[in-house]
């Protein structure tokens, strides 16, 4: 049985490299045009080429999103853009408009994946798409387990599903709240996430929210592998490098344990704890194992706290000292963890910190500053420091 793919988002070149190093098998990115995350940094053609080269050297794949809902004016230049991206080394396109499927398959030797923006929820649609030469369908987030299983059993289509991250309040790809409230087209990259807003109601003292909780499928990874899903997709091209590294490494450990037949309750509980810590919203399995209900959604009193666990990332080594780009507060005497691209988790006590002038300091409290720390063991580049999750 072919091993399931772990698919990561990346909003820029730094995050693509982090995703490759922390366990992703493939990465999906957006270019400066035609992408549904217009507010992400996204990739120039030169960055796409560099990203593909970096990923391919590690045996990873890169997919490019062309998943806006095209209007007439959006089509200008798209064919030349596709040709340029193919020349950069892209492995597949994720599209939402079917006219692109025929053009790409007629002219290039790359895969075409149908975006979740098409909201595919049934077997007959997948059969039709199979005839149209689509290589993979990213199912809508609203599809239940039995329907996924039926689609896989009765087609030869590769099936991709989301396993972690934010959910659309409405059916995937069919929301126009952003258009009406802010004149930003959610289906052409401008989503203002109106569903996350809190609204005042005349007859209530509490603000009303229609936002849904985040998706977390860690408890069902083994089951999803067994029914034959091709790719597990993580949401979040605008998420931080720390978020990606943490989520990817947790799911990497769970997936590998399933294939090695040593997934224990203790391992699963530990990874679920880690995943819950890195999120700023509560989690649910949503439609996979039950009909959506009140437990999957916020209605009032919703709070989102900025994650303060990420302390910094190791970017270089100078003599015996590791250079660190700081993110959050820590101090001498703190017990912290170092997570590494090797999937190791190293617990240490901070006993030295130096500023960019190599002067000893007691407290690191300036975000984005360059610091130096000496450890008594070798630490790989791009390792990240975080507050201790082991206790």
Order of alpha helices (4+ residues) and beta strands (2+ residues): beta-alpha-beta-alpha-beta-alpha-beta-alpha-beta-alpha-beta-alpha-beta-alpha-beta-alpha-beta-alpha-alpha-beta-beta-beta-beta-beta-beta-beta-beta-beta
